[in-house]
Amino acid sequence: MQRPLVLFDLDNTLVDRRGTLGDWAAQFTARHGLGDEERAYVLDMVTERAYPSTFEAIRIRYRLPISAAELWRAYCTDISALVTCPAEVLDGLGELREAGWRVGVATNGAADIQRAKLRAAGIFERVDGAFVSEEAEARKPQRRHFALAAARCGAVLGEGGWMVGDNPVNDIGGGRSAGLRTIWVSGGRVWPLDGPGPNHTVSHVRAAIDLLLLHAADHERSTV
């Protein structure tokens, strides 16, 4: 029997990006002698999109005596030290694989920071594959992103599967367009878009894992 595929978003799905960035911004501004107003600006910058070019803009704005490359390397190191994935989620990824699932990560972002987070949080060794958008210039919600993520897990989109994530457009809309069933990790939010919603809504990612495990068990019983 074909192993089912599930792809997970990384930021604010498997790990708490918002909280991690808030802690990092406080550390960064304290280190460089910047105040609360500057902390809000820096946090907005990296929340929008964290790439080496972001740190060139920060360096110029605050006339920091450090190169953008050095700032970026420090950011990757600092974020890796701060990021965590809840133990019950890590356990759940293992449970999915034990139940026969192909488990992957599909994430937008810069390859070095996203892969550093995957390793530091203990996710990398618990999945079959991971694809980061910068690796092939294919960003969610593009179908090609999901195809490449599936390929990293030894699967193809035509075989079906699931996408789990917090972003209504990138994860849910993109996953649906790629032919995947979807689970929205709402964090308590109300679905914000008109038109089709996700196949399922859960408040946190462990609930999505439990739903998938139950789905697999029901499917196995129905085929016996």
C-alpha positions as CSV (number, residue, x, y, z in Angstrom):
1,M,0.0,0.0,0.0
2,Q,1.3,3.5,-0.9
3,R,2.5,5.5,2.1
4,P,0.4,8.6,2.5
5,L,2.1,12.0,2.4
6,V,1.8,14.9,4.8
7,L,3.6,18.2,4.5
8,F,3.9,20.6,7.4
9,D,4.7,24.3,7.3
10,L,7.5,25.3,9.6
11,D,7.0,28.8,11.0
12,N,4.1,29.3,13.4
13,T,3.1,25.7,12.7
14,L,5.8,23.4,13.9
15,V,7.7,26.2,15.7
16,D,6.6,29.5,17.2
17,R,8.3,32.0,14.9
18,R,6.5,35.0,16.4
19,G,7.6,34.4,19.9
20,T,11.2,33.5,18.9
21,L,11.5,36.7,16.8
22,G,10.2,38.8,19.7
23,D,12.9,37.3,22.0
24,W,15.5,37.8,19.4
25,A,14.6,41.4,18.7
26,A,14.9,42.2,22.4
27,Q,18.4,40.7,22.5
28,F,19.5,42.3,19.3
29,T,18.5,45.9,20.2
30,A,19.9,45.5,23.7
31,R,23.2,44.3,22.3
32,H,23.4,47.3,19.9
33,G,22.2,49.9,22.3
34,L,18.9,50.5,20.5
35,G,15.6,51.5,22.2
36,D,12.0,50.2,22.1
37,E,11.1,52.1,19.0
38,E,14.0,50.6,17.1
39,R,13.1,47.2,18.5
40,A,9.7,47.5,17.0
41,Y,11.2,48.5,13.6
42,V,13.7,45.6,13.6
43,L,11.0,43.1,14.6
44,D,8.8,44.3,11.8
45,M,11.6,44.0,9.3
46,V,12.5,40.4,10.1
47,T,8.9,39.4,10.6
48,E,8.1,40.5,7.0
49,R,11.1,38.7,5.5
50,A,14.3,37.6,7.1
51,Y,17.1,37.5,4.5
52,P,20.7,38.8,4.3
53,S,19.4,41.9,2.5
54,T,17.2,42.7,5.5
55,F,20.3,43.0,7.6
56,E,21.9,45.3,5.1
57,A,18.9,47.7,5.5
58,I,19.2,47.4,9.3
59,R,22.9,48.0,9.2
60,I,22.5,51.2,7.1
61,R,19.6,52.5,9.2
62,Y,21.5,52.3,12.5
63,R,25.1,52.8,11.1
64,L,26.2,49.5,12.7
65,P,30.0,48.9,12.5
66,I,29.4,45.3,11.4
67,S,28.8,43.9,8.0
68,A,25.5,42.6,6.9
69,A,27.0,39.2,6.4
70,E,28.2,39.2,10.0
71,L,24.8,40.3,11.2
72,W,23.1,37.6,9.2
73,R,25.4,34.9,10.6
74,A,24.7,36.1,14.1
75,Y,21.0,36.1,13.5
76,C,21.1,32.5,12.3
77,T,23.1,31.5,15.4
78,D,20.8,33.4,17.8
79,I,17.6,32.1,16.3
80,S,18.9,28.5,16.4
81,A,19.6,29.0,20.1
82,L,16.0,30.2,20.7
83,V,13.8,28.1,18.5
84,T,12.0,25.1,19.9
85,C,9.4,22.5,18.9
86,P,7.1,21.2,21.6
87,A,8.0,17.7,22.7
88,E,4.4,16.4,21.9
89,V,4.8,17.7,18.3
90,L,8.2,16.0,17.9
91,D,6.7,12.8,19.3
92,G,3.8,13.2,16.9
93,L,6.0,13.4,13.9
94,G,7.6,10.1,14.9
95,E,4.2,8.6,15.5
96,L,3.1,9.5,12.0
97,R,6.1,7.9,10.4
98,E,5.6,4.8,12.6
99,A,2.0,4.7,11.3
100,G,3.3,4.6,7.7
101,W,3.2,8.3,6.7
102,R,5.8,10.1,4.6
103,V,6.3,13.3,6.6
104,G,7.9,16.4,5.1
105,V,8.3,20.1,5.7
106,A,7.4,22.7,3.1
107,T,8.6,26.2,4.1
108,N,9.3,29.6,2.5
109,G,12.5,31.4,3.6
110,A,16.2,31.5,3.3
111,A,17.8,28.0,3.2
112,D,20.5,28.5,5.8
113,I,18.2,29.9,8.6
114,Q,15.3,27.5,7.9
115,R,17.5,24.4,7.9
116,A,19.3,25.7,11.0
117,K,15.9,25.9,12.7
118,L,14.9,22.5,11.6
119,R,18.1,21.0,13.1
120,A,18.1,23.0,16.3
121,A,14.4,22.2,17.0
122,G,15.0,18.5,16.5
123,I,12.6,18.3,13.5
124,F,15.1,17.4,10.8
125,E,15.7,13.9,12.0
126,R,12.0,13.2,12.5
127,V,10.9,13.9,8.9
128,D,11.5,12.2,5.6
129,G,12.5,15.4,3.8
130,A,12.3,19.2,3.8
131,F,12.2,21.8,1.1
132,V,13.0,25.5,1.6
133,S,11.8,27.9,-1.1
134,E,15.2,29.6,-1.7
135,E,16.7,26.2,-2.7
136,A,14.9,26.4,-6.1
137,E,13.2,29.8,-6.1
138,A,9.8,28.2,-5.7
139,R,7.7,29.8,-3.0
140,K,4.4,28.8,-1.6
141,P,1.6,29.0,-2.8
142,Q,3.2,28.0,-6.1
143,R,2.4,24.4,-7.0
144,R,6.0,23.7,-7.8
145,H,7.0,24.3,-4.2
146,F,4.7,21.5,-3.0
147,A,5.9,19.2,-5.8
148,L,9.5,19.7,-4.8
149,A,8.6,19.1,-1.1
150,A,6.8,15.9,-2.0
151,A,9.8,14.8,-4.0
152,R,12.1,15.3,-1.0
153,C,9.9,12.7,0.7
154,G,10.0,10.2,-2.2
155,A,6.4,11.1,-3.2
156,V,4.6,12.8,-6.1
157,L,1.7,15.2,-5.9
158,G,-0.4,13.0,-8.1
159,E,-0.6,10.4,-5.3
160,G,-2.4,12.9,-3.1
161,G,-1.7,13.8,0.5
162,W,-2.1,16.5,3.1
163,M,-0.8,20.0,3.8
164,V,-0.8,21.4,7.4
165,G,-0.1,25.0,8.1
166,D,-1.2,28.3,9.6
167,N,-1.2,30.6,6.5
168,P,-4.6,30.7,4.7
169,V,-3.1,31.6,1.3
170,N,0.3,30.0,1.2
171,D,-0.5,26.8,3.1
172,I,-4.2,26.2,2.6
173,G,-4.9,27.8,-0.7
174,G,-1.6,26.7,-2.1
175,G,-2.0,23.1,-0.8
176,R,-5.5,22.9,-2.2
177,S,-4.3,24.1,-5.7
178,A,-1.6,21.5,-5.6
179,G,-4.2,18.7,-5.1
180,L,-3.6,18.2,-1.4
181,R,-6.2,18.0,1.4
182,T,-5.6,20.7,4.0
183,I,-5.6,21.3,7.7
184,W,-5.5,24.8,8.9
185,V,-3.7,25.5,12.3
186,S,-5.9,28.5,13.3
187,G,-4.4,29.4,16.7
188,G,-7.9,30.4,17.6
189,R,-8.5,32.7,14.6
190,V,-11.6,32.7,12.4
191,W,-11.1,31.7,8.8
192,P,-10.4,35.1,7.1
193,L,-11.0,34.4,3.4
194,D,-14.0,34.1,1.1
195,G,-14.4,31.0,-0.9
196,P,-13.3,27.4,-0.1
197,G,-11.7,26.9,3.3
198,P,-9.6,24.0,4.6
199,N,-10.8,20.4,4.9
200,H,-10.2,20.6,8.7
201,T,-9.4,23.3,11.2
202,V,-7.5,22.7,14.4
203,S,-6.3,25.1,17.1
204,H,-2.7,23.7,17.3
205,V,-0.5,21.4,15.3
206,R,-0.6,18.4,17.7
207,A,-4.4,18.3,17.1
208,A,-3.6,18.1,13.3
209,I,-1.3,15.1,13.9
210,D,-3.9,13.3,16.0
211,L,-6.5,13.9,13.3
212,L,-4.1,12.4,10.7
213,L,-3.4,9.4,12.9
214,L,-7.1,8.8,13.3
215,H,-7.7,9.2,9.6
216,A,-5.0,6.6,8.9
217,A,-6.4,4.2,11.4
218,D,-10.0,4.6,10.0
219,H,-8.6,4.0,6.4
220,E,-6.8,0.9,7.5
221,R,-9.9,-0.5,9.1
222,S,-12.0,0.2,6.0
223,T,-9.6,-1.7,3.8
224,V,-9.3,-4.8,5.9
